[in-house]
Amino acid sequence: MNVSVIGCGYLGAVHAAAMAELGHTVVGIDIDERKIAELSAGRPPFFEPRLGELLSSAIASGRLRFSTDPAEAAGAEVHFLAVGTPQQARSDAADLRYVDAAFDALLPHLAPGAIVVGKSTVPVGTAAGLAERLARRAPHASLAWNPEFLREGFAVQDTLEPDRLVYGVAGGEHDERGRAQAAVLDRVYRAAVEAGTPRIVTDYATAELVKVSANAFLATKISFINAMSEIADVTGADVTALADAIGHDARIGRRFLNAGVGFGGGCLPKDIRGFVARAEELGRGEALAFLREVDAVNLRQRQRVVDLAVEALGGQVHERRIAILGVTFKPDSDDVRDSPALDVAVALKGLGAEVVATDPEGIANARMRHPQLDYTSSTAEALRGADLVVLVTEWREFRALDPVTAGELVAGRSIIDGRNVLDAARWREAGWTYRGIGRP
């Protein structure tokens, strides 16, 4: 099929490359000239495993191209709207200016029968409003909503082999127009449909709620185990063993029950805040009031790691050298948006510590946000002479550190495992003072 992707940030660039990999002819549109130049050269403007190879292959095949001109999208049968919806500067609500601008720019170029397919995470009710505008200004086209469920670090796999497909269509699954839209989306995702991927066809509002509800549930699960880690700290319990035990209950499950410094990134924090803000606009704020505590627990974890660092240094932080392992919000990404790791580093720097941070992919982005920190691409250099080591992003190379070798580099064998991913017994046997989150 002929496909356009409007917005070539993280979501859009991955989606455009994956659509071309699936055999569609794709044009990616974005107003950022630098970004389009990079993508056109086959260079992702951010780190995501496998994306560079996918871009190069798709561009070389002639199935993928990029442009800053919305008119280049004319003639596409399906237009994916994949622009960002950041948190507003003075509010918890989502900023829809980019969605509105992209939508308006696309309207003059919609061919008869074309479908605009929203992929952006938006407040519930947004799709219905856009559908009304489309009916007034381009009645020959229609709107569907197809939320994304990408995990940074696995985004290519999640697009090519999704764990489910959700279609929010006009009138819902029992409406003739909706069934026609679903049939078109089935052509787009033919490989996944033929592979038996679960497929949910529903209305606009439900499709919008699926994404934010999923993120809210995951955030709640993470904050729940972090709240339990606070109780474990004061009782001597082991939150990791606790998570293992309750995770055997099929109704609960073990995934996302890992206590630590908490979640971050460009999605979960802003999505749960935006969800609460939208509920309040709808007069149902009390229904999601608990998400404010979920957010508070999450933010409190960052301070807990800082407090552990101060305690580990005997309260004397000024001019002590601290190695920070990780600055991105998660491994296999260069994303430092709302990164717990970076917040910990900045807080310790603010207390007068000599902070040296290292990360396999995130240093350039971290330096742009916080140039006051010292950075090194070498883990050994970060460790050398450190009075304290703080692991805050669970990159594979940090999890695989040898405590004996690391111990020969540092000035003081003291480590805080902000992700509870290290073997505490092994590190202690090597002479380290080990501190985890909610672990005795």
C-alpha positions as CSV (number, residue, x, y, z in Angstrom):
1,M,0.0,0.0,0.0
2,N,1.0,3.7,-0.3
3,V,1.5,5.0,3.2
4,S,2.5,8.3,4.8
5,V,3.8,8.8,8.3
6,I,3.3,12.4,9.6
7,G,5.9,13.1,12.3
8,C,9.3,11.4,12.2
9,G,10.3,11.5,15.9
10,Y,10.9,8.3,17.8
11,L,7.5,6.7,17.0
12,G,7.2,8.0,13.5
13,A,10.7,7.1,12.3
14,V,10.4,3.5,13.6
15,H,6.9,3.1,12.2
16,A,7.9,4.4,8.7
17,A,10.9,2.1,8.5
18,A,8.9,-0.9,9.7
19,M,6.0,-0.2,7.3
20,A,8.6,-0.2,4.4
21,E,10.1,-3.4,5.8
22,L,6.6,-4.9,5.6
23,G,6.5,-4.1,1.9
24,H,4.6,-0.8,1.8
25,T,5.7,2.3,-0.1
26,V,6.2,4.9,2.6
27,V,6.9,8.6,2.8
28,G,7.8,10.1,6.2
29,I,6.9,13.8,6.7
30,D,8.4,16.1,9.4
31,I,9.0,19.9,9.6
32,D,12.5,19.4,11.2
33,E,14.9,19.7,8.2
34,R,17.9,18.3,10.2
35,K,15.9,15.3,11.2
36,I,14.7,14.6,7.6
37,A,18.3,15.0,6.3
38,E,19.6,12.4,8.8
39,L,16.8,10.0,8.1
40,S,17.1,10.4,4.4
41,A,20.8,9.4,4.8
42,G,19.8,6.3,6.7
43,R,21.0,7.7,10.0
44,P,18.5,7.5,12.9
45,P,18.6,10.8,14.9
46,F,18.4,8.7,18.1
47,F,19.6,5.3,19.3
48,E,17.3,2.3,18.8
49,P,18.6,-1.2,18.1
50,R,18.1,-2.4,14.5
51,L,16.6,0.9,13.3
52,G,19.7,1.9,11.3
53,E,19.7,-1.3,9.4
54,L,16.0,-1.1,8.7
55,L,16.3,2.5,7.4
56,S,19.2,1.8,5.1
57,S,17.5,-1.3,3.6
58,A,14.2,0.4,3.1
59,I,15.8,3.5,1.5
60,A,18.0,1.4,-0.8
61,S,14.9,-0.6,-1.9
62,G,13.1,2.6,-2.9
63,R,10.2,1.9,-0.6
64,L,11.0,4.6,1.9
65,R,11.7,8.3,1.5
66,F,11.4,11.4,3.7
67,S,10.3,15.0,3.1
68,T,9.5,18.3,4.9
69,D,6.6,18.9,2.4
70,P,3.2,17.6,3.5
71,A,2.1,17.7,-0.2
72,E,4.4,14.7,-0.6
73,A,1.9,12.7,1.3
74,A,-0.8,13.2,-1.4
75,G,-1.9,10.0,-3.0
76,A,-1.3,7.8,0.1
77,E,-4.1,5.5,1.0
78,V,-3.3,5.5,4.7
79,H,-1.8,8.4,6.7
80,F,-0.4,7.6,10.1
81,L,-0.4,10.6,12.5
82,A,2.6,10.0,14.8
83,V,3.5,13.4,16.3
84,G,4.4,13.9,20.0
85,T,2.0,14.9,22.7
86,P,4.3,16.3,25.5
87,Q,3.1,17.5,28.8
88,Q,2.1,21.2,28.8
89,A,4.6,23.6,30.4
90,R,2.2,24.8,33.1
91,S,-0.1,21.9,33.4
92,D,-0.2,18.1,33.7
93,A,-2.4,18.0,30.6
94,A,-1.1,16.8,27.2
95,D,-0.1,19.5,24.7
96,L,-2.0,18.8,21.5
97,R,-0.6,21.7,19.4
98,Y,1.6,19.3,17.3
99,V,-1.3,16.9,16.6
100,D,-3.5,19.8,15.5
101,A,-0.8,21.4,13.4
102,A,0.0,18.1,11.7
103,F,-3.6,17.3,11.1
104,D,-4.4,20.7,9.6
105,A,-1.3,20.4,7.3
106,L,-2.4,17.0,6.0
107,L,-6.1,17.9,5.3
108,P,-5.5,19.5,1.9
109,H,-3.6,16.5,0.6
110,L,-6.1,13.7,1.4
111,A,-7.3,11.7,-1.6
112,P,-10.8,10.3,-1.8
113,G,-11.2,7.3,0.4
114,A,-8.0,8.0,2.4
115,I,-7.8,7.1,6.1
116,V,-6.0,9.2,8.7
117,V,-4.8,6.8,11.4
118,G,-3.9,8.3,14.7
119,K,-1.0,6.6,16.6
120,S,-0.1,9.4,19.0
121,T,-1.1,9.0,22.7
122,V,-3.9,11.5,23.2
123,P,-6.5,12.4,25.8
124,V,-9.7,10.4,25.4
125,G,-12.1,12.4,23.2
126,T,-9.4,13.7,20.9
127,A,-10.2,11.3,18.0
128,A,-13.9,12.2,18.1
129,G,-13.0,15.9,17.8
130,L,-10.6,15.3,14.9
131,A,-13.3,13.1,13.1
132,E,-15.7,16.0,13.3
133,R,-13.1,18.4,11.8
134,L,-12.4,15.9,9.1
135,A,-16.1,15.5,8.3
136,R,-16.4,19.3,7.8
137,R,-13.2,19.9,5.9
138,A,-12.4,16.7,4.1
139,P,-15.6,14.5,4.1
140,H,-14.1,12.3,1.4
141,A,-11.6,10.9,4.0
142,S,-12.1,9.2,7.3
143,L,-10.4,8.7,10.7
144,A,-9.3,5.7,12.7
145,W,-7.2,5.3,15.8
146,N,-4.4,2.7,16.2
147,P,-2.5,3.2,19.4
148,E,1.2,2.1,19.6
149,F,2.6,-0.1,22.3
150,L,6.3,0.3,21.7
151,R,9.0,-0.4,24.3
152,E,12.2,1.7,23.8
153,G,15.0,-0.7,22.9
154,F,12.5,-3.1,21.3
155,A,10.5,-0.7,19.1
156,V,11.4,-2.4,15.8
157,Q,10.4,-5.8,17.0
158,D,7.2,-4.4,18.6
159,T,6.2,-2.8,15.3
160,L,7.0,-5.7,13.1
161,E,5.7,-8.3,15.5
162,P,3.1,-6.6,17.7
163,D,1.6,-8.4,20.7
164,R,-1.8,-7.0,19.8
165,L,-3.5,-4.8,17.3
166,V,-6.1,-2.2,18.4
167,Y,-8.3,-0.4,15.8
168,G,-10.5,2.4,16.9
169,V,-12.9,2.9,14.0
170,A,-15.8,5.1,13.0
171,G,-19.0,3.8,14.7
172,G,-17.2,0.9,16.3
173,E,-16.8,-2.7,15.0
174,H,-20.5,-3.1,14.2
175,D,-20.7,-0.1,11.9
176,E,-20.2,-0.6,8.2
177,R,-17.8,2.3,7.9
178,G,-15.8,0.8,10.8
179,R,-15.6,-2.6,9.3
180,A,-14.3,-1.1,6.0
181,Q,-11.6,0.8,7.9
182,A,-10.6,-2.3,9.8
183,A,-10.3,-4.2,6.5
184,V,-7.8,-1.5,5.3
185,L,-5.8,-1.7,8.5
186,D,-5.8,-5.5,8.2
187,R,-4.1,-5.0,4.8
188,V,-1.5,-2.7,6.4
189,Y,-0.8,-5.3,9.1
190,R,-1.3,-8.3,7.0
191,A,1.8,-10.2,8.2
192,A,0.7,-9.8,11.9
193,V,-2.9,-10.6,11.2
194,E,-1.9,-13.8,9.3
195,A,0.4,-14.7,12.2
196,G,-2.6,-14.8,14.5
197,T,-1.9,-11.6,16.4
198,P,-4.8,-10.7,18.7
199,R,-6.9,-8.0,17.1
200,I,-9.4,-5.7,18.9
201,V,-11.8,-3.6,16.8
202,T,-13.5,-1.0,18.9
203,D,-14.6,2.7,19.1
204,Y,-12.4,5.8,19.2
205,A,-12.7,6.4,23.0
206,T,-11.8,2.8,23.9
207,A,-8.8,2.7,21.6
208,E,-7.5,6.0,23.1
209,L,-8.0,4.6,26.6
210,V,-6.2,1.3,25.8
211,K,-2.8,3.0,25.6
212,V,-3.1,5.3,28.6
213,S,-4.7,2.6,30.7
214,A,-1.9,0.2,29.9
215,N,0.7,2.8,30.9
216,A,-1.2,3.7,34.1
217,F,-1.4,0.0,35.1
218,L,2.3,-0.5,34.5
219,A,3.2,2.6,36.4
220,T,1.0,1.5,39.3
221,K,2.6,-1.9,39.4
222,I,6.1,-0.4,39.5
223,S,5.1,2.1,42.2
224,F,3.4,-0.6,44.2
225,I,6.6,-2.7,44.6
226,N,8.6,0.4,45.3
227,A,6.1,1.3,48.1
228,M,6.6,-2.3,49.4
229,S,10.4,-1.7,49.3
230,E,9.9,1.2,51.7
231,I,8.2,-1.1,54.1
232,A,10.9,-3.7,53.6
233,D,13.5,-1.1,54.5
234,V,12.1,-0.5,57.9
235,T,11.2,-4.1,58.7
236,G,14.3,-6.0,57.4
237,A,12.3,-7.8,54.7
238,D,13.7,-8.5,51.2
239,V,11.5,-6.9,48.5
240,T,13.1,-9.0,45.8
241,A,12.0,-12.2,47.5
242,L,8.6,-10.6,48.2
243,A,8.2,-9.9,44.5
244,D,9.2,-13.4,43.5
245,A,6.7,-14.9,45.9
246,I,3.7,-12.7,44.9
247,G,4.7,-12.9,41.3
248,H,3.9,-16.6,41.2
249,D,0.2,-15.7,41.5
250,A,-1.0,-15.7,38.0
251,R,-3.3,-12.8,38.7
252,I,-0.3,-10.7,39.6
253,G,2.7,-11.9,37.6
254,R,6.3,-11.2,38.2
255,R,7.0,-8.7,35.3
256,F,7.3,-5.0,36.3
257,L,7.6,-6.0,40.0
258,N,11.2,-4.8,40.3
259,A,11.9,-2.3,43.0
260,G,14.4,0.4,42.2
261,V,14.9,4.1,41.4
262,G,11.6,4.1,39.5
263,F,10.3,4.7,36.0
264,G,11.0,7.7,33.7
265,G,11.2,8.5,30.0
266,G,8.9,10.4,27.7
267,C,5.8,8.3,28.1
268,L,4.8,6.8,31.5
269,P,5.3,10.0,33.7
270,K,3.6,12.4,31.3
271,D,0.9,9.9,30.3
272,I,-0.3,9.2,33.8
273,R,-0.3,12.9,34.6
274,G,-2.2,13.7,31.4
275,F,-4.7,10.9,32.2
276,V,-5.5,12.4,35.6
277,A,-5.8,15.8,34.1
278,R,-8.3,14.5,31.5
279,A,-10.3,12.7,34.1
280,E,-10.5,16.0,36.0
281,E,-11.7,17.8,32.9
282,L,-14.4,15.1,32.5
283,G,-15.5,15.6,36.1
284,R,-14.2,12.2,37.2
285,G,-10.9,13.2,38.8
286,E,-11.6,11.1,41.9
287,A,-11.5,7.9,39.8
288,L,-7.8,8.4,39.0
289,A,-6.7,10.3,42.1
290,F,-4.6,7.2,43.1
291,L,-2.4,7.9,40.1
292,R,-1.1,11.1,41.8
293,E,0.2,8.9,44.6
294,V,1.7,6.5,42.0
295,D,3.6,9.5,40.6
296,A,4.6,10.6,44.1
297,V,6.0,7.2,45.0
298,N,7.9,7.1,41.8
299,L,9.5,10.5,42.3
300,R,10.3,9.6,46.0
301,Q,12.5,6.7,44.8
302,R,15.0,9.1,43.3
303,Q,15.4,10.9,46.6
304,R,15.7,7.5,48.3
305,V,18.8,6.7,46.2
306,V,20.3,10.1,46.9
307,D,19.7,9.5,50.7
308,L,21.3,6.1,50.4
309,A,24.4,7.7,48.8
310,V,24.6,10.3,51.5
311,E,24.4,7.6,54.2
312,A,27.0,5.5,52.4
313,L,29.4,8.4,52.5
314,G,28.8,8.9,56.2
315,G,27.0,12.2,55.5
316,Q,30.1,13.7,54.0
317,V,29.3,14.2,50.3
318,H,31.2,17.4,49.5
319,E,34.1,16.8,47.1
320,R,33.7,13.0,47.3
321,R,34.0,11.3,44.0
322,I,30.8,9.4,42.9
323,A,30.6,7.1,39.9
324,I,27.2,7.2,38.3
325,L,26.5,4.1,36.1
326,G,23.9,5.1,33.6
327,V,22.1,8.4,32.6
328,T,19.3,7.1,30.4
329,F,15.9,6.3,31.8
330,K,16.3,2.6,30.7
331,P,18.9,0.5,28.9
332,D,19.1,0.1,25.1
333,S,18.1,3.7,24.6
334,D,19.7,7.2,24.5
335,D,16.6,8.8,26.0
336,V,17.2,11.0,29.1
337,R,13.8,12.5,29.3
338,D,12.6,12.5,32.9
339,S,15.5,10.1,33.6
340,P,15.7,8.9,37.3
341,A,19.4,8.2,36.8
342,L,20.1,11.7,35.6
343,D,18.1,13.3,38.4
344,V,20.1,11.3,41.0
345,A,23.4,12.5,39.4
346,V,22.3,16.1,39.4
347,A,21.1,15.9,43.0
348,L,24.4,14.5,44.2
349,K,26.3,17.2,42.2
350,G,24.1,19.8,43.9
351,L,25.2,18.4,47.3
352,G,28.8,19.1,46.4
353,A,29.9,15.7,45.1
354,E,32.4,15.2,42.3
355,V,30.1,13.3,40.0
356,V,31.4,11.3,37.0
357,A,28.7,9.7,34.9
358,T,29.0,7.1,32.2
359,D,26.5,5.5,29.8
360,P,26.9,3.5,26.6
361,E,24.5,5.7,24.5
362,G,23.1,8.6,26.5
363,I,26.1,10.9,27.2
364,A,25.5,13.4,24.4
365,N,21.8,13.9,25.3
366,A,22.7,14.1,29.0
367,R,25.4,16.7,28.4
368,M,23.0,18.9,26.5
369,R,20.6,18.9,29.5
370,H,23.2,19.0,32.3
371,P,26.6,20.2,31.2
372,Q,27.6,20.8,34.8
373,L,28.2,17.0,35.2
374,D,31.4,15.3,34.2
375,Y,31.0,12.4,31.7
376,T,33.1,9.6,30.4
377,S,32.4,6.9,27.9
378,S,34.7,4.5,29.9
379,T,33.2,2.6,32.8
380,A,36.7,2.0,34.1
381,E,37.4,5.7,34.1
382,A,34.2,6.4,35.9
383,L,35.1,3.9,38.6
384,R,38.7,5.0,39.0
385,G,39.2,6.7,42.4
386,A,35.5,6.7,43.2
387,D,34.5,6.8,46.9
388,L,31.0,5.4,45.9
389,V,29.4,3.7,42.9
390,V,25.8,4.2,42.1
391,L,24.2,1.9,39.5
392,V,21.0,3.6,38.2
393,T,20.5,2.3,34.7
394,E,20.7,-1.5,34.2
395,W,22.7,-1.6,31.0
396,R,24.1,-5.1,30.4
397,E,27.7,-4.1,30.8
398,F,26.9,-2.7,34.3
399,R,25.1,-5.8,35.3
400,A,28.1,-7.8,34.2
401,L,30.7,-5.9,36.1
402,D,33.2,-8.0,38.0
403,P,33.3,-6.9,41.6
404,V,36.9,-7.9,42.1
405,T,38.1,-6.0,39.0
406,A,36.0,-3.0,39.9
407,G,37.3,-3.1,43.4
408,E,40.8,-2.6,42.1
409,L,39.8,0.7,40.5
410,V,37.8,2.5,43.2
411,A,38.9,4.3,46.3
412,G,36.1,2.9,48.4
413,R,34.3,-0.4,47.9
414,S,30.8,0.9,48.4
415,I,28.0,0.4,45.8
416,I,24.3,1.4,45.6
417,D,22.3,-0.9,43.3
418,G,19.5,1.4,42.3
419,R,18.0,-1.3,40.1
420,N,18.4,-4.4,42.3
421,V,20.1,-6.2,39.5
422,L,23.4,-7.2,41.0
423,D,24.3,-10.4,43.0
424,A,24.5,-8.9,46.5
425,A,26.3,-11.9,48.0
426,R,29.0,-11.9,45.2
427,W,29.7,-8.2,45.7
428,R,29.9,-8.5,49.5
429,E,32.2,-11.5,49.1
430,A,34.5,-9.3,47.1
431,G,34.7,-6.8,50.0
432,W,32.1,-4.4,48.9
433,T,29.5,-2.7,51.1
434,Y,26.3,-3.4,49.0
435,R,23.1,-1.4,49.3
436,G,20.0,-2.2,47.3
437,I,16.4,-0.9,47.3
438,G,14.3,-2.7,50.0
439,R,17.0,-5.4,50.4
440,P,18.6,-6.1,53.8
